[in-house]
Amino acid sequence: MERFLHRGRDGQVMDVDEFQIAKSLLAGETGLLSQKVGAKHLFEWCLEYGKQSTALAMLSHGVPGCVVKLCNITLPPLPPAVNGGPHPEDQGVPMRDRDADIRTAKRTAEREAEMPLVRALLEACRSEKTLPAEVTAEAMARLLDIAILLRDTEPAACCASRCTRFPLRWKFVDFVVRCGWGIDIQETEILKAALAAGVGLKHLRDDCTQLSLPEAVVLSEDAELWHQVRDLLQLGPWPTAAPRNNKAKYLLTEAADGDLCLSFERLLRAKRAGLTLGTFRQRSVMGCTACPGPGPATHMYLSLLDLAILFRQRDCAALCGSMDVCSTEWTPGLSLEDSWACEVCGSSDVVLGLSLSDACFWRIARLAPGRKAAAGEALRAALRASRGRAREMAGLGVLQALRWWARGKLFSPALVNVVLTFSAERPSLARALEGRWAELLQSPWWEEPGQQAAQVESQQSQKVMYIAERDDRNEQDPECPGQAAAQESAPEAHSEAPASKLEGADSAGTNDLLTALRNSRSDMRPLSPEGVVVFRLTRQANAPRVNDLLFDMTGPLKKLHQRVLEAGCEVAPAWSPVKALFVPLTEPQMQELLHADGARYELGKTHLLALLSDADLIDGALRRLPKVTRPKLRRDVLRDDAEGAGDGDEPMIIVEGGLRTDSSLGYPTWQ
């Protein structure tokens, strides 16, 4: 064995004889090469003296006993650049350059990846082949670290499947840069490779703001990154922010006129991610511009609901109301546009200063009129969401109780909504504005604008259709005029009761209840007042441009998205068999529709659920698309009928049919 080594006069090993090793490999003497020389394997001697090509040759010829250790694939460690703080070393392998900044670590990984042995091992991982040698846990962790730093997702995922211990190096500042009220995510490719490999980054946190890395990704302006990594991030449980925090600033942005406002897109994203938005606060100071000198200042911590009302953003206010974001002591004054006066000079020239950075950078927000409209939208959305939660919790029980009370007689399913409306828990904003709802709500909160007109129009159309059917029957059977006359009066039997018969209480609450009861007496099918129908898109229904149009929350279908979000539902939930739900619908209700007796339609990814009155809006939005990617139409039929060809002049969407269910749960109405 000594012929494979070169020793000096003192007997110390000076080098490896590559010629002798190659000669033995060609002769097939793998057993001889597997023996130790001086307490070390010949493979280790080759790596120690930089003979990596010879070491690779030994691996390719299957020399037994070759083990790759951490020291074999690591360059000499660099001096630390910054202190990265403590690492959970019992959960992984600390990297030697873990305290270096991310750029230095990338350069080191690139140099180590050029080593023949490292290159061969990474290539084996990429091709998912068996590794040519035994690799220790520490060395495998370093290979994973190198693959992540090289932004190579495939070998990183393969290394992760072979790792028993993960590399420890990452810090919050490696990925997140906070600039004022914005969050910038850097090294996104490294972040995606680390998340794809399953490296735990949830514990990374900013010591100053207590902001975690997953929270920073959700609140950043990079929406594309969020869509790419949201399935890889370890979301929740989210921590509750301290009472005096300044996290709400990360949801601020600049409007077109340069003023501050909330970002609806980020706010909606944070809601879907499940962040504890109710605890987010904005550090603010109220001051007077008329007082000479600094003057006294009132320190405030505003909630997201307060900010939406302050900026007069009705969409953000409605979203905050549907989440029941807690009100603060400043909410009533902001909502009712009360005039705030300076405690020193009595002037009403009061402004709010919003803290946007840790370096005391402030932006001024004036108390402009128009806040009542935003507060009204928030109150309306909060009350509707509360009723929706009551429907989910007690809707079935209320329906069963009403059926027992009716003792076999028919009653309108709308009566369930009436009971739930007056039994739902009052949200935080409603309690804060107790007794002053009328100043914010111009119409009953359970009614959509124009709902009464839609009901009248629907009843008139039903009556016209009935008269037409009656005339057809009379033409076919002229001998039965009495029966036709009796049937003609049938629609009038279900007309609404006169208002005078339902009046009898003086209080406004009783009047509202009686009005709701009167509206519920009309014998309506279990549909919304405007009618929930199924629309079908044919060819090009799944084209990218069509998807972008349908799921754009700020585009031409913004009104439909807001209606669903205000009810606490989603437009495209994972459990939905249809392409888009433009009416609030829960998973149990969808299952009822799919498995109800007599179900006539096979719902799929070419269908949309919306109100009948939404047809023109959806049709006009689709007509904005180029003809090449515009969905083509084809006449649709029921499940057992034959399909027919559509005309090119037909509207962009067609009504496949209305939804009706005899479910014991009852079909909800959206008011």
Summary of the structure (lengths in Angstrom):
residues: 671
radius of gyration: 34.8
end to end distance: 89.3
largest distance: 130.4
contacts: 1975
relative contact order: 0.05
helix: 44%
strand: 12%
